[in-house]
Amino acid sequence: MKILKRRDKLGKTITVRVPTATKIELDQLRKRAVAAGFDLGTTLRESLTSTIRQIRSELDTLERAHPIPTGNTATNGVNAYESARGEASEDLATKSASAND
């Protein structure tokens, strides 16, 4: 059984805006945690990771029940890009026919 844990490789930083009171309390908690020998950063990372998984799960469930259109797909399921491209082709064909008259 391994007792030692490898330190997480932290490659990215995120910034989250919080109310001033929350920031002050977090700073105070960090000082208390360090004084007690704990790493508040690790606790917050684990909590954030758990929250992200929960959000993903809830959104996956919601999207399965009520598919959310993404990208260029309109609410009626028609691809907006293909539709616009088709309309543009029709316009060109109409203009060409009018020019030949």
C-alpha positions in Angstrom: 0.0 0.0 0.0 1.4 3.4 -1.0 1.4 6.1 1.5 3.1 8.8 -0.5 1.0 10.7 -3.0 2.3 12.4 -6.1 1.7 16.1 -6.3 -0.8 17.1 -8.9 0.6 18.7 -12.1 -1.2 22.0 -12.2 -0.9 23.4 -15.7 -3.8 25.8 -15.9 -5.3 28.6 -13.8 -8.9 29.7 -13.8 -10.3 32.9 -12.4 -13.7 33.2 -10.8 -15.2 36.4 -9.6 -16.8 36.3 -6.2 -18.2 38.9 -3.8 -15.6 40.7 -1.6 -17.0 39.0 1.5 -16.4 35.5 0.0 -12.8 36.4 -1.0 -12.1 37.8 2.5 -13.5 34.6 4.1 -11.5 32.4 1.7 -8.3 34.2 2.6 -9.0 33.8 6.3 -9.8 30.1 5.8 -6.6 29.6 3.8 -4.5 31.1 6.7 -6.2 28.9 9.2 -5.9 25.7 7.0 -2.1 26.4 6.5 -1.7 26.9 10.2 -3.4 23.6 10.9 -1.3 21.8 8.3 -3.9 21.5 5.6 -3.8 22.4 1.9 -6.9 24.4 1.1 -6.0 24.5 -2.6 -6.2 20.7 -2.9 -9.6 20.7 -1.1 -11.0 23.4 -3.5 -9.7 21.6 -6.6 -11.3 18.3 -5.5 -14.6 20.2 -4.7 -14.5 22.0 -8.1 -13.8 18.7 -9.9 -16.7 17.1 -8.2 -19.0 20.0 -9.0 -18.0 19.9 -12.7 -18.9 16.2 -12.8 -22.3 16.9 -11.3 -23.0 19.8 -13.7 -22.0 17.5 -16.6 -24.3 14.8 -15.4 -27.2 17.1 -14.9 -26.7 18.7 -18.4 -26.4 15.2 -20.0 -29.7 14.2 -18.4 -31.4 17.4 -19.4 -30.1 17.2 -23.0 -31.2 13.5 -23.3 -34.7 14.5 -22.2 -34.9 17.8 -24.2 -32.2 18.0 -26.9 -30.6 21.4 -27.1 -29.8 22.6 -30.6 -26.2 23.5 -31.0 -24.0 25.0 -33.7 -25.8 25.9 -36.9 -28.8 23.7 -36.4 -32.1 25.5 -36.2 -34.8 24.5 -33.7 -36.7 22.6 -36.5 -33.7 20.4 -37.2 -32.7 22.2 -40.5 -29.0 22.9 -40.8 -28.9 26.7 -41.2 -25.7 26.6 -43.2 -27.1 24.1 -45.7 -30.4 26.0 -45.9 -28.6 29.3 -46.6 -26.3 27.6 -49.1 -29.4 26.2 -50.9 -31.1 29.6 -50.9 -28.0 31.3 -52.3 -27.9 28.7 -55.1 -31.6 29.3 -55.9 -30.9 33.1 -56.0 -28.0 32.6 -58.4 -30.1 30.4 -60.7 -33.0 32.9 -60.7 -30.6 35.8 -61.5 -29.0 33.7 -64.3 -32.4 32.9 -65.8 -33.4 36.6 -65.6 -30.2 37.7 -67.3 -30.8 35.4 -70.2 -34.3 36.7 -70.8 
